[in-house]
Amino acid sequence: MSNFLSKNEYLLQKPIIIFGTGRSGTTVISDIILHHEELAWHNNWQELLPKSATINYLRRLFDNGLWHITGMNTQNNKSLINQVLFRPIERYDFWEVVTGPRIDFSRGFLLNERATDEEKQQMRLHFAKMVKYQNRKRLAFKLTGPARMEYLLSVFPDAQFVQITREPVATIRSWLEIHWSSQMTEQLWWNGAYTEEEKEKSKEYAKDPALFVAFQYKKLMETTAYEINKLKPDVYTTRYEDFVKDAKGFIANMMHHLGLPHSKQVDKFMEKISVQNRNNRAAKSAKTEISEETKKKILEIVGNI
């Protein structure tokens, strides 16, 4: 173990991992939580220089004892200044670097996969530096797609997971609206969890983007349930629908579970944003409109998960 890591391992106690299938509310919810003064996180500047831990010192210029300037996700703020501001991000170039060449972190389910001792030490060293250089007390980050729980727990044994779920039809429509249909109809997006029979079954759905996405959504939910049952992690499971009903109460309950004290910066950020239930809004285009017949087929595929 490096001298730096031995002195700073306390910074990696109970890291917070917020995850969901994607398009389930993880972005807006994590944006709120990650405004907490104690938390360090993967960011847009780290993504530009994925091998550099030193880049995390840059946060101190934006967020310090004199001022607090933190960007937000670019889905809701596309301004040039927001692009430049130090802000939390999910993208995976950094993850591919920090996990190393053996692991396909962005596209793999990583079921029954654990980090080697060398990989674990490398990752813990980088993340300890991230927290230290950002001048924070605790690590937090957001991921979407597979939960990757066993792998992450092999690196962070006391991690606290937050699972954000959302009504499946609304989730699937949202996937289609961000053009995943063009990506996902070529092949199964994630690998390492499908049986040969399931791979053949997926070909039956490939001609219908909504059903093909539903098939993959089901696998994400099934594998997450499998890992939770196998590993018995500290996981706080909650719903997007509960968030939009009472955003402040939802965030307060989550922070309490995570052991996070009250945060003025979280309160301030929540005053700035608009929380709306997007489940029942009209589709953005006729192409992503989901008919009642297709909804029934989606729910048949998804089943009781």
C-alpha positions in Angstrom: 0.0 0.0 0.0 1.3 3.5 -0.9 2.2 5.9 1.9 -0.4 8.3 0.6 -3.2 5.7 0.7 -2.3 4.5 4.2 -2.6 8.0 5.5 -5.8 8.8 3.6 -7.8 5.6 3.6 -10.3 7.2 5.9 -11.5 9.3 3.0 -12.9 6.2 1.4 -15.1 5.2 4.3 -18.7 4.5 3.2 -18.6 5.9 -0.4 -22.0 6.7 -1.8 -22.8 5.0 -5.1 -26.1 6.2 -6.8 -27.2 4.0 -9.6 -30.2 3.1 -11.8 -31.0 1.7 -15.2 -30.5 5.1 -16.9 -33.3 7.5 -17.5 -34.7 6.7 -14.1 -34.1 10.0 -12.4 -30.5 9.3 -11.3 -29.2 12.4 -12.9 -31.4 15.0 -11.2 -31.3 13.2 -7.9 -27.5 12.7 -7.9 -27.1 16.4 -9.0 -28.9 17.4 -5.8 -27.0 15.1 -3.5 -23.6 15.8 -5.0 -24.0 19.5 -4.1 -23.4 18.5 -0.5 -20.4 20.2 0.9 -18.8 17.0 2.2 -18.8 15.1 -1.1 -16.1 14.6 -3.8 -17.0 13.2 -7.1 -16.0 12.2 -10.7 -16.2 15.4 -12.8 -15.9 16.9 -16.3 -12.3 17.9 -15.8 -11.3 14.4 -14.6 -13.0 13.0 -17.7 -10.7 15.2 -19.9 -7.6 14.0 -18.1 -8.7 10.5 -16.8 -5.2 9.5 -15.7 -4.6 12.7 -13.6 -5.7 12.8 -10.0 -4.0 16.3 -9.7 -6.8 17.8 -11.9 -9.1 17.5 -8.9 -7.3 20.4 -7.2 -9.2 22.6 -9.7 -12.4 22.2 -7.7 -10.9 24.4 -5.0 -10.9 27.4 -7.5 -14.7 27.0 -8.0 -15.9 25.8 -4.6 -14.1 27.0 -1.4 -14.5 29.0 1.8 -15.2 32.2 -0.2 -17.6 31.1 -2.9 -19.5 28.0 -4.0 -19.8 27.6 -7.8 -20.7 24.2 -9.0 -22.0 23.3 -12.4 -24.9 20.9 -13.1 -25.7 18.2 -15.7 -25.7 19.4 -19.3 -29.2 17.9 -20.0 -30.7 20.7 -18.0 -28.1 23.5 -18.6 -26.4 23.6 -22.0 -24.8 27.0 -21.4 -21.1 27.5 -22.3 -20.3 28.6 -18.7 -21.8 25.4 -17.3 -19.6 23.4 -19.7 -16.5 25.0 -18.1 -17.6 24.9 -14.4 -16.4 22.0 -12.2 -19.4 19.7 -12.2 -20.2 16.0 -11.5 -20.4 13.7 -14.5 -20.9 10.0 -15.3 -19.1 9.4 -18.5 -16.9 6.3 -18.7 -13.5 7.2 -20.2 -12.2 7.7 -16.7 -13.7 4.5 -15.5 -12.1 2.5 -18.3 -8.7 4.0 -17.3 -9.0 3.6 -13.5 -10.4 0.0 -13.7 -7.6 -1.1 -16.1 -7.6 -3.1 -19.4 -8.9 -6.3 -17.9 -12.3 -4.9 -17.1 -15.0 -3.6 -19.6 -16.5 -1.3 -17.0 -18.8 0.6 -19.4 -20.3 -2.3 -21.2 -20.0 -5.3 -18.9 -22.4 -6.5 -16.2 -19.4 -7.7 -14.2 -21.5 -10.4 -12.5 -19.4 -12.5 -10.1 -16.4 -10.3 -11.0 -14.0 -8.9 -8.4 -11.0 -6.5 -8.7 -7.6 -8.0 -8.2 -5.5 -6.8 -5.3 -3.5 -4.7 -7.7 -6.6 -3.2 -9.3 -8.1 -2.5 -6.0 -5.1 -0.6 -4.7 -4.8 1.4 -7.9 -8.4 2.4 -7.7 -8.4 3.2 -4.0 -5.3 5.4 -4.4 -6.8 7.4 -7.2 -10.1 7.9 -5.5 -8.4 8.8 -2.2 -6.5 11.5 -4.1 -9.7 12.7 -5.7 -11.3 13.3 -2.3 -8.2 14.8 -0.8 -7.4 17.1 -3.7 -11.0 18.3 -3.9 -10.7 19.0 -0.2 -13.8 17.0 0.8 -14.6 14.3 3.3 -16.3 11.5 1.4 -16.5 10.0 -2.0 -19.7 9.8 -4.1 -20.5 9.0 -7.7 -23.3 8.1 -10.0 -23.5 5.1 -12.4 -26.1 3.8 -14.8 -26.7 0.5 -16.5 -25.7 -2.6 -14.6 -25.2 -2.2 -10.8 -21.7 -3.8 -10.9 -22.2 -4.4 -7.1 -19.8 -7.3 -6.6 -17.0 -5.6 -8.4 -17.5 -2.2 -6.7 -17.8 -3.9 -3.2 -14.5 -5.6 -3.9 -12.9 -2.1 -4.1 -15.2 -0.4 -1.6 -16.4 -3.0 0.9 -18.5 -0.6 3.0 -20.1 1.2 0.1 -23.6 2.6 0.5 -25.7 2.1 -2.6 -28.7 4.2 -3.6 -30.9 2.5 -6.3 -33.3 4.8 -8.1 -36.1 3.0 -10.0 -38.8 4.3 -12.3 -42.0 3.0 -13.9 -40.7 0.9 -16.8 -42.7 2.3 -19.7 -41.7 5.8 -18.9 -38.0 4.7 -18.5 -38.1 2.9 -21.9 -39.7 5.8 -23.7 -37.0 8.1 -22.3 -34.3 5.8 -23.5 -35.8 6.0 -27.0 -35.9 9.8 -26.9 -32.2 10.1 -26.4 -31.6 8.1 -29.5 -30.6 4.9 -27.8 -32.9 3.1 -30.3 -30.3 3.6 -33.1 -27.5 2.2 -30.8 -29.4 -0.6 -29.1 -31.0 -2.3 -32.1 -27.7 -3.4 -33.5 -26.7 -5.6 -30.5 -27.3 -6.0 -26.8 -25.7 -3.0 -25.2 -24.3 -4.7 -22.2 -22.6 -8.1 -22.1 -21.8 -10.9 -19.7 -25.2 -11.8 -18.4 -27.2 -13.3 -21.2 -27.6 -17.0 -21.9 -27.4 -18.2 -25.4 -31.2 -18.7 -25.3 -31.7 -15.1 -24.3 -29.4 -13.9 -27.0 -31.6 -15.7 -29.6 -34.7 -14.4 -27.9 -33.4 -10.8 -28.2 -33.3 -11.2 -32.0 -37.1 -11.5 -32.0 -37.4 -8.1 -30.4 -34.6 -6.3 -32.3 -37.0 -5.0 -35.0 -39.0 -3.1 -32.4 -36.9 -0.6 -30.5 -39.3 -0.3 -27.6 -39.5 -4.1 -27.0 -35.7 -4.5 -27.5 -35.0 -1.9 -24.9 -37.6 -3.5 -22.6 -35.8 -6.8 -22.9 -32.5 -5.2 -21.8 -34.3 -3.2 -19.0 -35.5 -6.5 -17.6 -32.0 -7.9 -17.6 -30.7 -4.8 -15.7 -33.4 -5.2 -13.1 -32.9 -9.0 -12.8 -29.1 -8.8 -12.4 -29.4 -6.0 -9.8 -31.9 -8.1 -7.8 -29.5 -11.1 -8.1 -26.6 -9.1 -6.8 -28.6 -7.6 -3.9 -29.7 -11.1 -2.9 -26.3 -12.5 -3.2 -24.2 -9.8 -1.5 -26.7 -8.2 1.0 -25.2 -4.8 0.5 -26.2 -1.6 2.2 -28.7 -0.5 -0.5 -31.3 2.2 -0.2 -33.9 1.6 -2.9 -36.3 4.3 -3.8 -38.5 5.5 -6.7 -38.4 8.5 -9.0 -42.2 8.8 -8.5 -41.7 9.4 -4.8 -39.1 12.0 -5.6 -41.4 14.1 -7.8 -44.2 14.0 -5.2 -42.0 15.5 -2.4 -38.5 16.3 -3.6 -37.4 17.9 -0.3 -38.7 15.1 1.9 -37.2 12.5 -0.5 -33.8 14.1 -0.4 -33.9 14.6 3.4 -34.8 10.9 3.9 -32.0 9.8 1.6 -29.4 12.1 3.3 -30.5 10.7 6.7 -30.0 7.1 5.6 -26.5 8.0 4.2 -25.5 9.8 7.4 -25.1 13.2 5.6 -25.7 16.3 7.8 -28.0 19.1 6.6 -26.5 21.0 3.7 -27.1 24.7 2.8 -25.7 24.0 -0.6 -28.2 21.2 -1.3 -31.0 23.5 -0.1 -29.8 26.3 -2.3 -29.5 24.1 -5.4 -33.0 22.7 -4.9 -34.5 26.2 -4.8 -33.0 26.8 -8.3 -34.3 23.7 -10.1 -37.8 22.7 -11.2 -38.9 19.2 -10.3 -41.6 17.8 -12.5 -43.2 14.4 -13.0 -42.2 13.6 -16.6 -43.9 10.1 -16.7 -47.2 11.3 -18.2 -46.0 14.0 -20.5 -46.5 13.6 -24.3 -43.8 11.9 -26.3 -41.3 14.2 -28.0 -42.1 12.8 -31.4 -44.3 10.3 -33.2 -41.3 8.0 -33.4 -41.0 7.7 -29.7 -44.8 7.5 -29.0 -45.6 4.2 -27.3 -49.0 2.8 -28.2 -51.3 1.0 -25.6 -50.6 -2.3 -27.4 -46.8 -1.8 -27.1 -47.2 -0.8 -23.5 -48.9 -4.1 -22.8 -46.1 -6.0 -24.6 -43.5 -4.1 -22.6 -45.1 -5.0 -19.3 -45.4 -8.6 -20.4 -41.6 -8.7 -21.2 -40.7 -6.9 -18.0 -42.9 -8.9 -15.8 -43.0 -8.6 -12.0 -39.5 -7.3 -11.2 
